Amino acid sequence: MNCRGCAAALTLPLIDLGTSPPSNAYVRADQLEQAEQWVPLKVAVCQQCWLVQTEDYTSADSLFDAEYAYFSSFSSTWLAHAERYVAEMVERFGLTGDSRVVEVAANDGYLLQYVDGRGIPCLGVEPTRSTAQAAREKGLEIRELFFGRDTAAQLKNEGWGADLMAANNVLAHVPDINDFLGGFATLLKPTGVATFEFPQLLTLMAGQQFDTLYHEHYSYLSLTAVQTLCERNGLQVFDVSQLPTHGGSLRVFVQRLDGEPRDVQPAVRQQLQAELAAGVKTPEFYATLTPAAERIKHDLLRFLLQARADGKRVVGYGAAAKGNTLLNYAGVKPDLLAWVADANPHKQGKYLPGSRIPIVSPAQIDIEKPDYVLVLPWNLLDEITQAFAGIRAWDGRFVIAIPELIIR
């Protein structure tokens, strides 16, 4: 396989997680007698542009289909993050009722609802029917399209030249990353700004977050790689900030190379230097993830097996894609993890892909009173422990597996 970014041959492996179904391909009850598609989950590193990426085994159309079940609005933490983002962008870039805001991967309208609430014209681009419909129910204008240069040209012709484009946690999800970025250069006004948010490679490696690797994530991003990709596609990075979301993310600000330039902020140089110092341009930097993943797997299995031997009941919380990577890599099935609770009704009544662990309503926690709740979206641990603090009444405890097994 060649690099998605620069077409160089990929020769440096990062990790091989075996095979698994796509992490968001939840199984309906009527599909339990059918076979699932298990495909390899391998990640490699380009030693030319240092883009980390999955090897190709599945298509975007099959991953982001009409039954796509990730709805952003079921996390209060994420909603608060989106509301803060809108307030900050309005203030920093002087957005008004005469501005145009376009969000790519608008999901269920979790962010654009706050733009619309300020009276700023906005448009969402969202290819998955399930989430697009939820956004429309909020009164938002949504186009069910995959974004790229052609889509951008179409929207520009319709008068949607953008003052601000937002793209949260989508840059990693696109198979043709050059076409995707080229669309931003097309749709932005000469004075426009685009922001990209994505889990950053430095924290993925430092936190041993191998569970964030799954088929829907085609790329794993450093500013080093993103800057090169942007410049190749008519964009310039002019600022970057650190975010706590998803275990550690970056928000990158870009402008058109041929537009009206803003000064490049010192934070860009500082982030690039930090990545260079950490070793992102060396093979040695990437050698630590495989042994960490093996240790995490073994520690989790030891805990689950000992809990079973002790007659303790372990359940999960959060039917998240990252949890599916972890459970399928470790080979966990319902005998060790009875069920997983999730607040998203679109997931309830279905089964996790691969493991076939049933997904239930969070109300089941109070009904069954499990001894342990394994929190699969560990990045939301504080939100979840506060919401379900009542398990302390029967001495229930919360568990996370990454970066190490912690019981609290």
LOTORLO-839989 format. One record per atom (N, C-alpha, C): residue in one letter; y, x, z. Coordinates in steps of 0.1 Angstrom, whole numbers, padded with zeros to 4 digits, always signed. Last residue first. Example, Ala and Ser with C-alpha at 12.3 -4.5 7.8 and 13.67 -1.06 7.14 Angstrom:
residues 2
s-0022+0128+0071s-0011+0137+0071s+0000+0129+0079a-0057+0132+0078a-0045+0123+0078a-0033+0132+0078
END
This chain:
residues 408
r+0022-0117+0406r+0033-0119+0416r+0033-0134+0421i+0007-0090+0391i+0004-0103+0398i+0015-0106+0408i+0005-0073+0361i+0013-0075+0374i+0010-0089+0378l-0006-0049+0340l-0010-0061+0347l-0003-0062+0360e+0020-0038+0318e+0009-0035+0327e+0006-0048+0334p+0040-0048+0302p+0033-0035+0298p+0021-0031+0307i+0015-0073+0301i+0022-0063+0293i+0036-0060+0299a+0004-0094+0315a-0005-0083+0312a+0003-0071+0305i+0013-0113+0344i+0016-0108+0331i+0007-0096+0328v+0008-0141+0365v+0003-0129+0360v+0009-0126+0347f+0015-0159+0395f+0018-0157+0381f+0013-0143+0378r-0005-0180+0417r+0003-0168+0414r+0004-0166+0399g-0008-0204+0444g-0009-0200+0430g+0000-0188+0427d-0007-0216+0469d-0009-0202+0468d-0012-0197+0454w+0002-0242+0466w-0013-0240+0468w-0017-0225+0466a+0029-0237+0465a+0024-0246+0475a+0009-0245+0477r+0034-0222+0443r+0033-0215+0455r+0027-0224+0466i+0039-0239+0422i+0025-0234+0424i+0023-0226+0437g+0066-0244+0420g+0058-0252+0429g+0044-0248+0431a+0078-0229+0401a+0077-0223+0414a+0069-0231+0424f+0082-0233+0374f+0070-0237+0380f+0067-0231+0394a+0108-0224+0368a+0104-0238+0364a+0092-0243+0372q+0106-0197+0377q+0115-0206+0383q+0111-0221+0381t+0087-0187+0359t+0084-0187+0373t+0093-0196+0381i+0101-0191+0335i+0088-0198+0337i+0085-0199+0352e+0123-0174+0336e+0125-0188+0333e+0113-0196+0337d+0109-0149+0340d+0118-0154+0351d+0121-0169+0349l+0094-0146+0316l+0088-0147+0329l+0097-0153+0339l+0099-0144+0289l+0104-0156+0296l+0099-0157+0310n+0084-0122+0281n+0099-0121+0281n+0106-0133+0287w+0058-0130+0281w+0063-0123+0293w+0078-0121+0293p+0042-0154+0271p+0055-0149+0266p+0062-0143+0278l+0020-0157+0290l+0018-0150+0277l+0032-0146+0271v+0012-0157+0322v+0023-0159+0313v+0023-0151+0301l-0014-0171+0337l-0011-0159+0329l+0000-0163+0320v-0017-0182+0369v-0011-0186+0356v-0007-0174+0348y-0043-0188+0392y-0035-0179+0385y-0029-0185+0372d-0055-0211+0403d-0052-0200+0412d-0042-0190+0405p-0042-0244+0394p-0050-0232+0391p-0046-0221+0401k-0040-0274+0396k-0036-0264+0406k-0044-0251+0405e-0043-0297+0381e-0054-0289+0383e-0052-0278+0394i-0017-0309+0381i-0029-0317+0383i-0041-0309+0387d+0002-0289+0377d+0002-0296+0390d-0010-0305+0392i-0007-0283+0351i-0006-0273+0361i-0006-0279+0375q-0003-0304+0334q-0017-0301+0338q-0017-0291+0349a+0023-0305+0326a+0019-0313+0338a+0005-0310+0343p+0025-0290+0303p+0027-0283+0316p+0023-0292+0328s-0002-0301+0281s+0011-0303+0287s+0013-0295+0300v-0023-0277+0264v-0020-0289+0271v-0006-0290+0276i-0045-0263+0241i-0031-0263+0245i-0028-0277+0252p-0077-0246+0244p-0069-0258+0242p-0054-0256+0248i-0086-0218+0225i-0083-0223+0238i-0074-0235+0237r-0095-0205+0202r-0098-0219+0203r-0095-0224+0218s-0090-0179+0194s-0096-0181+0207s-0101-0195+0209g-0080-0186+0166g-0089-0176+0170g-0097-0179+0182p-0051-0204+0177p-0059-0198+0166p-0068-0187+0171l-0054-0228+0203l-0049-0215+0199l-0057-0210+0187y-0052-0262+0194y-0059-0251+0200y-0054-0238+0195k-0035-0293+0204k-0041-0284+0194k-0048-0272+0202g-0023-0306+0224g-0034-0313+0218g-0041-0304+0207q+0009-0292+0218q+0000-0299+0227q-0011-0307+0219k+0027-0285+0198k+0015-0277+0200k+0005-0283+0209h+0047-0304+0199h+0041-0301+0186h+0028-0292+0187p+0057-0303+0224p+0047-0313+0221p+0040-0312+0208n+0061-0275+0243n+0064-0280+0229n+0053-0290+0226a+0054-0264+0267a+0063-0275+0267a+0065-0282+0253d+0020-0256+0274d+0032-0253+0266d+0041-0266+0266a-0008-0240+0289a+0002-0251+0289a+0014-0247+0280v-0041-0233+0280v-0027-0228+0280v-0018-0240+0279w-0072-0230+0297w-0063-0237+0288w-0050-0230+0289a-0090-0210+0308a-0094-0224+0306a-0085-0232+0296l-0101-0181+0301l-0088-0187+0302l-0090-0202+0298l-0129-0176+0300l-0120-0168+0309l-0106-0173+0311d-0138-0196+0283d-0146-0193+0296d-0138-0184+0305p-0122-0196+0261p-0119-0206+0272p-0128-0203+0284k-0117-0160+0255k-0121-0173+0251k-0119-0183+0263v-0105-0129+0243v-0105-0138+0254v-0108-0152+0248g-0103-0105+0228g-0115-0113+0227g-0117-0124+0238a-0081-0089+0227a-0090-0087+0238a-0102-0095+0238y-0070-0099+0203y-0074-0085+0204y-0083-0082+0215n-0066-0125+0211n-0076-0123+0200n-0080-0108+0200l-0047-0122+0231l-0059-0129+0234l-0070-0125+0223l-0025-0109+0217l-0031-0103+0229l-0045-0109+0231t-0018-0128+0197t-0022-0114+0194t-0030-0107+0205n-0012-0150+0213n-0024-0150+0204n-0028-0136+0200g+0011-0141+0225g+0000-0144+0233g-0013-0144+0225k+0029-0141+0203k+0025-0128+0210k+0013-0130+0219a+0031-0168+0198a+0024-0160+0189a+0020-0146+0195a+0024-0189+0227a+0033-0180+0219a+0025-0172+0210a+0021-0211+0246a+0012-0208+0234a+0020-0201+0224g+0025-0209+0279g+0032-0204+0267g+0022-0201+0255y+0002-0199+0303y+0014-0206+0300y+0021-0200+0288g-0033-0203+0312g-0022-0196+0306g-0009-0205+0305v-0054-0200+0341v-0049-0207+0329v-0038-0199+0324v-0082-0194+0362v-0071-0188+0355v-0067-0197+0343r-0097-0199+0392r-0094-0205+0380r-0081-0199+0374k-0123-0181+0409k-0109-0184+0407k-0107-0190+0393g-0148-0170+0415g-0146-0184+0415g-0132-0189+0414d-0151-0143+0412d-0146-0148+0425d-0144-0163+0426a-0157-0141+0386a-0167-0138+0395a-0164-0143+0409r-0132-0147+0375r-0143-0156+0373r-0154-0154+0383a-0118-0125+0384a-0114-0138+0388a-0125-0148+0386q-0131-0105+0369q-0132-0105+0384q-0128-0119+0390l-0124-0112+0343l-0138-0112+0347l-0140-0113+0362l-0096-0109+0344l-0102-0122+0341l-0117-0123+0345f-0094-0081+0350f-0088-0091+0359f-0095-0105+0357r-0107-0069+0328r-0112-0067+0342r-0107-0078+0351l-0090-0078+0308l-0104-0083+0308l-0110-0081+0322l-0067-0064+0314l-0067-0079+0314l-0081-0084+0315d-0075-0037+0311d-0070-0042+0324d-0071-0057+0325h-0082-0037+0284h-0093-0034+0294h-0088-0040+0308k-0057-0041+0272k-0068-0050+0269k-0079-0049+0280i-0042-0019+0281i-0038-0032+0285i-0050-0042+0283r-0057+0002+0269r-0056+0001+0284r-0052-0013+0288e-0052-0004+0242e-0066-0004+0247e-0066-0005+0262a-0024-0001+0241a-0030-0014+0238a-0045-0014+0243a-0022+0027+0246a-0016+0017+0255a-0022+0004+0253p-0035+0039+0223p-0041+0040+0237p-0035+0030+0247t-0016+0029+0203t-0030+0025+0203t-0036+0027+0217l+0010+0040+0209l+0008+0026+0210l-0007+0022+0211t+0015+0067+0205t+0012+0063+0219t+0008+0048+0220a+0023+0077+0181a+0009+0080+0185a+0005+0073+0198y+0049+0076+0172y+0040+0064+0169y+0026+0066+0174f+0060+0101+0177f+0066+0089+0184f+0056+0077+0183e+0048+0118+0159e+0043+0118+0173e+0048+0106+0181p+0061+0117+0135p+0048+0110+0136p+0044+0109+0151t+0096+0110+0137t+0085+0120+0139t+0072+0112+0140k+0118+0095+0138k+0116+0101+0125k+0105+0112+0126v+0121+0086+0164v+0117+0077+0154v+0114+0083+0140g+0127+0101+0188g+0116+0106+0178g+0112+0096+0167a+0147+0099+0205a+0135+0093+0209a+0123+0097+0200a+0168+0109+0190a+0164+0116+0201a+0150+0112+0206l+0171+0088+0171l+0167+0102+0166l+0161+0110+0178e+0179+0068+0188e+0167+0067+0180e+0162+0080+0176a+0204+0078+0196a+0193+0075+0206a+0180+0074+0199q+0217+0080+0172q+0214+0092+0179q+0203+0090+0189l+0220+0052+0166l+0212+0061+0157l+0208+0074+0164q+0236+0045+0188q+0222+0039+0186q+0214+0048+0177q+0259+0059+0182q+0252+0061+0195q+0238+0056+0194r+0268+0049+0158r+0264+0063+0159r+0256+0066+0171v+0273+0023+0167v+0264+0025+0156v+0259+0040+0157a+0293+0025+0186a+0280+0021+0190a+0269+0023+0179p+0318+0030+0173p+0310+0041+0179p+0296+0038+0183q+0320+0010+0143q+0322+0012+0158q+0313+0023+0163v+0338+0012+0114v+0325+0013+0120v+0327+0017+0134d+0363-0012+0106d+0360+0001+0111d+0346+0001+0117r+0358-0033+0078r+0362-0031+0092r+0357-0018+0096p+0369-0037+0044p+0361-0031+0054p+0367-0032+0068e+0363-0062+0023e+0374-0057+0030e+0369-0051+0043g+0335-0052+0002g+0344-0061+0007g+0356-0055+0014d+0314-0038-0008d+0325-0039-0017d+0336-0048-0011l+0296-0040+0013l+0301-0026+0010l+0313-0027+0001r+0300-0066+0036r+0298-0062+0023r+0303-0048+0020q+0288-0060+0069q+0298-0065+0060q+0294-0060+0046v+0270-0066+0100v+0271-0060+0087v+0282-0067+0079f+0257-0060+0132f+0268-0066+0125f+0270-0059+0111v+0229-0066+0151v+0235-0057+0141v+0245-0065+0133r+0215-0066+0181r+0223-0075+0173r+0231-0065+0164l+0182-0058+0193l+0195-0054+0187l+0202-0065+0180s+0163-0064+0223s+0167-0066+0209s+0180-0059+0206g+0140-0069+0246g+0149-0058+0242g+0151-0059+0227g+0124-0091+0252g+0120-0078+0257g+0129-0066+0253h+0138-0112+0240h+0125-0107+0234h+0121-0093+0239t+0171-0101+0250t+0161-0111+0244t+0149-0105+0239p+0191-0084+0258p+0178-0085+0266p+0168-0093+0260l+0207-0063+0233l+0204-0076+0239l+0191-0076+0247q+0232-0041+0222q+0219-0043+0229q+0218-0057+0235s+0249-0040+0191s+0249-0042+0205s+0235-0045+0210v+0268-0026+0165v+0255-0030+0170v+0256-0031+0185d+0287-0025+0134d+0286-0025+0148d+0272-0029+0152f+0285-0022+0107f+0297-0017+0113f+0297-0018+0128v+0265-0015+0079v+0264-0018+0094v+0277-0013+0100q+0269-0029+0047q+0272-0018+0056q+0272-0023+0071l+0252-0037+0016l+0258-0041+0030l+0260-0028+0038g+0238-0034-0007g+0252-0038-0008g+0258-0042+0005n+0212-0024-0003n+0214-0038-0008n+0228-0043-0007r+0211+0000+0008r+0204-0001-0005r+0208-0015-0012e+0223-0005+0032e+0231+0002+0022e+0224+0001+0008c+0202-0019+0045c+0214-0025+0042c+0222-0018+0031l+0182+0001+0047l+0179-0011+0039l+0192-0018+0035t+0195+0019+0064t+0191+0024+0051t+0189+0011+0042q+0198+0003+0087q+0210+0009+0080q+0206+0013+0066v+0171-0002+0093v+0180-0013+0089v+0192-0007+0082a+0161+0024+0102a+0156+0017+0090a+0165+0006+0085t+0178+0028+0124t+0176+0038+0114t+0171+0032+0101l+0174+0006+0141l+0187+0007+0133l+0186+0017+0122s+0140-0005+0135s+0150+0003+0142s+0163+0002+0134l+0116-0031+0135l+0129-0026+0130l+0136-0016+0140y+0090-0041+0117y+0093-0038+0131y+0105-0028+0130s+0079-0067+0094s+0086-0054+0097s+0089-0053+0112y+0065-0091+0094y+0062-0081+0083y+0068-0067+0087h+0052-0112+0114h+0062-0101+0115h+0058-0091+0105e+0030-0128+0109e+0043-0133+0106e+0055-0123+0107h+0009-0112+0120h+0011-0113+0106h+0024-0119+0101y+0022-0092+0147y+0014-0102+0142y+0018-0105+0127l+0032-0076+0176l+0027-0073+0162l+0018-0085+0158t+0037-0081+0202t+0047-0086+0192t+0043-0083+0178d+0017-0067+0215d+0015-0081+0212d+0026-0088+0203f+0026-0042+0221f+0018-0044+0209f+0016-0058+0205q+0047-0030+0237q+0047-0044+0234q+0039-0046+0221q+0054-0008+0253q+0040-0010+0249q+0037-0024+0244g+0080-0002+0259g+0074-0012+0267g+0059-0015+0263a+0085+0017+0239a+0086+0021+0253a+0079+0011+0262m+0081+0002+0216m+0072+0014+0219m+0073+0018+0234l+0100-0018+0218l+0086-0021+0215l+0077-0010+0220t+0123-0004+0222t+0117-0011+0233t+0103-0015+0231l+0125+0007+0195l+0125+0016+0207l+0119+0009+0219l+0126-0015+0178l+0115-0006+0178l+0114+0002+0191q+0139-0046+0190q+0141-0033+0185q+0128-0024+0187p+0139-0079+0177p+0133-0070+0187p+0134-0055+0182f+0170-0088+0162f+0156-0086+0161f+0151-0077+0172e+0197-0104+0144e+0190-0100+0157e+0176-0099+0155f+0224-0098+0124f+0209-0099+0125f+0205-0096+0139t+0253-0113+0110t+0246-0107+0121t+0231-0109+0120a+0279-0108+0086a+0265-0113+0089a+0260-0106+0102v+0311-0117+0076v+0303-0109+0085v+0289-0116+0086g+0336-0116+0050g+0326-0122+0058g+0318-0112+0066t+0355-0109+0031t+0359-0107+0045t+0348-0111+0055p+0342-0117+0008p+0346-0103+0009p+0350-0099+0024k+0315-0139+0019k+0329-0137+0014k+0332-0122+0015l+0280-0137+0013l+0292-0134+0022l+0305-0134+0014l+0261-0140-0007l+0267-0152-0002l+0279-0149+0007t+0253-0113-0015t+0258-0123-0025t+0266-0134-0019a+0245-0101+0008a+0256-0095+0000a+0262-0104-0010f+0224-0118+0013f+0236-0118+0022f+0248-0112+0015g+0206-0112-0007g+0212-0125-0006g+0224-0126+0003g+0198-0086+0000g+0206-0088-0012g+0213-0102-0012l+0180-0092+0020l+0193-0086+0023l+0203-0087+0012f+0159-0103+0004f+0165-0111+0015f+0179-0105+0018d+0152-0082-0013d+0157-0095-0019d+0164-0103-0008n+0143-0065+0007n+0154-0061-0002n+0160-0073-0008i+0121-0077+0018i+0132-0075+0026i+0144-0071+0018d+0098-0097+0013d+0106-0089+0003d+0120-0087+0010p+0088-0109+0036p+0080-0099+0029p+0088-0091+0019v+0103-0114+0068v+0104-0116+0053v+0096-0105+0046h+0106-0112+0095h+0096-0122+0090h+0096-0122+0075a+0126-0096+0105a+0112-0091+0105a+0102-0099+0098l+0147-0113+0102l+0147-0101+0093l+0133-0095+0093v+0146-0132+0121v+0140-0136+0108v+0139-0123+0100n+0161-0133+0145n+0146-0131+0146n+0140-0136+0133n+0188-0148+0132n+0182-0144+0144n+0167-0144+0143a+0214-0146+0114a+0200-0145+0111a+0193-0139+0123a+0244-0160+0102a+0236-0156+0113a+0221-0156+0109m+0274-0153+0086m+0260-0157+0084m+0252-0151+0096l+0307-0163+0082l+0297-0158+0091l+0283-0163+0087d+0319-0171+0059d+0327-0163+0068d+0317-0156+0078a+0303-0176+0027a+0302-0176+0042a+0312-0167+0048g+0302-0200+0002g+0306-0186+0005g+0309-0185+0020w+0294-0226-0006w+0290-0221+0007w+0292-0206+0009g+0298-0238-0031g+0309-0237-0022g+0306-0232-0008e+0277-0237-0049e+0280-0250-0042e+0291-0249-0032n+0275-0211-0055n+0280-0219-0065n+0284-0233-0060k+0263-0202-0031k+0276-0198-0034k+0283-0207-0045l+0237-0213-0035l+0246-0218-0024l+0261-0214-0026q+0228-0198-0056q+0229-0212-0057q+0238-0218-0047a+0229-0172-0046a+0237-0175-0057a+0239-0190-0059a+0209-0175-0025a+0223-0172-0022a+0233-0176-0033t+0186-0179-0040t+0191-0190-0031t+0206-0188-0028d+0185-0154-0053d+0186-0166-0061d+0192-0178-0052r+0182-0136-0031r+0194-0135-0040r+0196-0148-0048g+0170-0157-0004g+0170-0144-0012g+0182-0145-0021f+0150-0178+0017f+0163-0172+0013f+0161-0159+0006f+0132-0207+0010f+0132-0193+0014f+0144-0186+0009l+0144-0240+0020l+0143-0229+0010l+0139-0216+0017e+0157-0267+0027e+0143-0262+0029e+0140-0252+0018r+0188-0269+0042r+0181-0267+0029r+0167-0261+0032i+0206-0291+0062i+0196-0281+0061i+0190-0281+0047e+0231-0302+0083e+0227-0301+0069e+0218-0289+0067l+0225-0321+0113l+0228-0308+0106l+0224-0309+0092g+0218-0340+0131g+0229-0343+0122g+0233-0331+0114k+0194-0337+0144k+0206-0333+0152k+0219-0335+0143e+0177-0341+0124e+0178-0352+0134e+0190-0349+0144r+0177-0317+0111r+0184-0329+0105r+0186-0340+0115a+0160-0303+0129a+0175-0299+0128a+0183-0311+0122a+0136-0315+0124a+0142-0316+0137a+0156-0312+0137q+0133-0307+0097q+0134-0322+0100q+0140-0323+0114a+0129-0280+0100a+0140-0285+0093a+0143-0300+0096t+0104-0279+0114t+0116-0275+0121t+0129-0280+0114s+0087-0289+0093s+0087-0295+0107s+0100-0292+0114r+0092-0273+0070r+0095-0287+0070r+0097-0293+0084t+0106-0242+0068t+0095-0249+0073t+0099-0264+0076p+0128-0228+0057p+0118-0232+0048p+0107-0241+0054e+0162-0232+0061e+0150-0232+0069e+0138-0237+0060v+0196-0228+0065v+0185-0225+0055v+0172-0224+0063g+0223-0248+0074g+0211-0241+0077g+0202-0239+0066l+0258-0247+0076l+0246-0251+0068l+0235-0242+0073c+0290-0260+0087c+0279-0251+0088c+0267-0257+0080p+0324-0262+0097p+0313-0266+0087p+0302-0256+0087i+0332-0268+0130i+0331-0257+0120i+0321-0261+0110g+0333-0282+0154g+0340-0287+0142g+0341-0277+0130r+0318-0275+0174r+0331-0270+0174r+0339-0274+0162g+0293-0285+0168g+0300-0291+0179g+0315-0286+0181d+0284-0268+0149d+0288-0281+0145d+0297-0288+0156v+0277-0247+0166v+0288-0245+0156v+0293-0258+0152y+0257-0259+0181y+0269-0254+0188y+0281-0251+0178q+0238-0264+0162q+0244-0275+0169q+0256-0271+0176l+0230-0239+0153l+0240-0246+0145l+0246-0258+0152l+0209-0233+0172l+0222-0226+0172l+0233-0234+0165y+0188-0252+0169y+0191-0247+0182y+0205-0240+0183g+0177-0262+0146g+0191-0265+0149g+0196-0260+0162d+0151-0254+0144d+0153-0268+0147d+0168-0271+0150n+0157-0229+0120n+0147-0235+0128n+0151-0250+0131a+0172-0214+0103a+0179-0222+0113a+0170-0229+0122a+0171-0191+0085a+0161-0194+0095a+0167-0202+0107v+0205-0185+0084v+0192-0183+0077v+0181-0183+0088e+0234-0203+0086e+0224-0196+0094e+0211-0196+0086v+0268-0201+0078v+0254-0203+0073v+0244-0196+0082v+0300-0214+0080v+0289-0206+0087v+0276-0210+0081r+0333-0212+0070r+0320-0216+0067r+0309-0207+0073s+0365-0224+0082s+0355-0214+0080s+0342-0220+0075d+0383-0243+0090d+0383-0239+0075d+0373-0229+0072g+0380-0246+0116g+0375-0257+0108g+0376-0254+0093t+0374-0211+0124t+0381-0224+0125t+0374-0234+0117l+0370-0179+0138l+0364-0190+0131l+0371-0203+0134g+0376-0152+0147g+0386-0163+0145g+0382-0174+0136f+0358-0134+0155f+0362-0134+0141f+0371-0146+0137r+0357-0136+0183r+0358-0123+0177r+0363-0124+0163e+0354-0164+0188e+0365-0157+0193e+0367-0144+0186v+0330-0170+0174v+0343-0178+0171v+0355-0170+0176m+0312-0153+0186m+0316-0151+0172m+0329-0159+0168e+0311-0163+0212e+0315-0149+0210e+0320-0147+0195a+0301-0189+0208a+0314-0187+0215a+0319-0173+0212v+0276-0183+0197v+0286-0190+0189v+0300-0188+0195y+0263-0169+0218y+0266-0163+0205y+0277-0170+0197r+0261-0189+0237r+0270-0177+0240r+0273-0170+0227e+0242-0205+0225e+0256-0211+0228e+0266-0199+0230a+0220-0188+0224a+0226-0193+0211a+0240-0198+0214h+0214-0185+0251h+0218-0174+0243h+0225-0178+0230a+0208-0211+0257a+0219-0205+0264a+0224-0193+0256l+0184-0213+0242l+0195-0222+0239l+0208-0216+0245w+0168-0195+0255w+0172-0192+0242w+0184-0201+0237t+0165-0207+0280t+0171-0193+0279t+0176-0191+0265s+0151-0230+0274s+0165-0231+0279s+0172-0217+0278s+0131-0235+0247s+0134-0225+0257s+0149-0226+0261f+0129-0254+0227f+0121-0256+0239f+0123-0245+0250s+0142-0247+0204s+0149-0255+0214s+0141-0257+0227s+0126-0235+0185s+0134-0227+0194s+0140-0234+0206f+0093-0240+0177f+0106-0247+0178f+0114-0240+0189y+0067-0233+0157y+0076-0227+0166y+0089-0234+0166a+0048-0244+0139a+0050-0251+0152a+0059-0244+0162y+0044-0256+0107y+0048-0245+0115y+0053-0250+0128e+0034-0273+0088e+0030-0275+0102e+0035-0264+0111a+0043-0264+0063a+0049-0276+0068a+0045-0279+0083d+0044-0228+0068d+0041-0240+0061d+0047-0252+0068f+0044-0198+0068f+0055-0206+0072f+0054-0219+0064l+0020-0187+0059l+0023-0185+0072l+0034-0195+0077s+0018-0193+0032s+0007-0198+0041s+0010-0196+0055d+0041-0181+0022d+0039-0195+0020d+0028-0201+0029a+0036-0154+0026a+0046-0161+0034a+0044-0176+0033s+0002-0144+0026s+0014-0147+0019s+0023-0155+0029t-0017-0115+0038t-0014-0130+0038t-0001-0132+0031y-0019-0088+0038y-0031-0096+0037y-0029-0111+0035d-0002-0058+0038d-0003-0071+0032d-0017-0077+0032e+0005-0042+0070e-0002-0042+0057e-0003-0056+0051t+0036-0043+0086t+0022-0047+0085t+0017-0045+0071q+0058-0015+0094q+0054-0027+0087q+0039-0030+0087v+0087+0004+0098v+0074+0001+0104v+0070-0013+0098l+0105+0026+0080l+0103+0012+0082l+0089+0010+0087w+0113+0052+0073w+0109+0049+0087w+0109+0034+0090c+0116+0062+0048c+0127+0054+0053c+0124+0050+0068q+0093+0080+0047q+0105+0082+0039q+0117+0075+0046q+0071+0072+0061q+0077+0085+0065q+0089+0089+0056c+0064+0040+0073c+0069+0048+0061c+0076+0060+0066v+0036+0031+0091v+0049+0036+0092v+0053+0043+0079a+0016+0001+0097a+0018+0014+0093a+0033+0018+0093v-0008-0021+0111v+0006-0017+0110v+0007-0003+0107k-0031-0047+0106k-0029-0033+0106k-0014-0030+0104l-0052-0070+0109l-0039-0069+0114l-0036-0054+0116p-0072-0088+0085p-0069-0076+0092p-0054-0076+0097v-0079-0123+0091v-0075-0112+0082v-0071-0100+0091w-0096-0153+0091w-0094-0141+0099w-0091-0129+0089q-0093-0186+0088q-0091-0174+0080q-0087-0162+0089e-0118-0206+0103e-0105-0201+0102e-0104-0189+0093a-0140-0234+0095a-0137-0219+0096a-0123-0216+0096q-0142-0265+0113q-0139-0257+0101q-0137-0242+0104e-0143-0279+0135e-0156-0277+0128e-0154-0268+0115l-0117-0283+0142l-0125-0274+0150l-0139-0271+0144q-0100-0300+0130q-0103-0287+0123q-0113-0278+0130d-0093-0320+0146d-0101-0323+0134d-0105-0311+0126a-0075-0307+0164a-0089-0312+0168a-0098-0314+0157r-0059-0279+0148r-0060-0293+0152r-0074-0297+0156v-0047-0248+0156v-0059-0255+0151v-0058-0270+0157y-0020-0228+0145y-0026-0236+0155y-0037-0246+0149a-0010-0202+0134a-0018-0212+0127a-0027-0220+0137n+0005-0182+0143n+0011-0195+0145n+0003-0206+0138s-0009-0159+0137s-0007-0162+0151s+0000-0176+0154p-0037-0159+0115p-0022-0158+0117p-0019-0165+0130p-0067-0146+0130p-0060-0156+0122p-0045-0154+0124s-0077-0112+0129s-0073-0124+0137s-0067-0134+0127t-0091-0079+0134t-0088-0091+0126t-0085-0102+0135g-0076-0049+0146g-0088-0056+0141g-0084-0068+0132l-0053-0035+0149l-0056-0046+0159l-0068-0054+0155d-0043-0004+0146d-0052-0013+0140d-0057-0023+0150i-0011+0012+0143i-0022+0006+0151i-0030-0003+0142l+0002+0031+0125l+0007+0029+0139l-0004+0023+0147p-0005+0056+0100p-0008+0044+0107p-0002+0043+0121l+0011+0069+0073l+0010+0071+0088l+0007+0057+0094t+0013+0064+0046t+0003+0073+0050t+0001+0074+0065l+0024+0045+0020l+0023+0045+0034l+0011+0053+0038a+0045+0057-0006a+0032+0054-0001a+0032+0055+0014a+0077+0040-0011a+0069+0052-0009a+0055+0048-0004a+0093+0017-0014a+0082+0019-0023a+0074+0032-0022c+0112+0011+0005c+0116+0021-0005c+0105+0024-0015g+0103-0013+0018g+0117-0010+0017g+0120+0000+0006r+0076-0016+0018r+0084-0027+0014r+0098-0023+0011c+0056+0011+0007c+0066+0006+0016c+0073-0005+0010n+0023+0004-0007n+0036+0011-0007n+0046+0004+0002m-0012+0008+0000m+0000+0000+0000m+0012+0009+0000
END
